[in-house]
Amino acid sequence: MASHQEQSYKAGETRGKTQEKTGEAMRTMREKTEAAKEKTQGAALTAQDKAHETAQSAKDKTSQAGQTTQQKAQESKDKTGSYMSETGEAAKNKAQDAAEYTKETAEAGKDKTSGFLGQTGEQVKQMAMGATDTVKHTLGFGTDEGNKEHVSSDPSTTTTTTTHATQRK
């Protein structure tokens, strides 16, 4: 009888140690998953900021070029007679039109870049959340004894995973 009690005690002790190690492993995986998620979000924000800075720089350079063209046209107008004045005015108008077109093109490029990076950032965030859910599912977090489904909010990347609880007899 003492042997049975000793075996039962050792089994309980082993079960306790196993549960403790499992808990530690799960905490470690949770921490690693969270760190990866934060790193991915940080990279997406950095890329978006860089694109915004690049677009703003292009817009500023275009604006400066337009102002320089206008100043040169004004100087040219002042140095010439009335005929040349008319020609200078036409050149000035063309320069203004070109500067405006360049400015609009830069703004359109900025908008396209921001939209693209916003989508990319959202996709990266969705992938990170999907990876987190996969790790949690693999480790048994967030599931109960019934069926569970996870559906992504992005319809183009919808993934449905169904798990069934096993019954022990």
Order of alpha helices (4+ residues) and beta strands (2+ residues): alpha-alpha-beta-beta
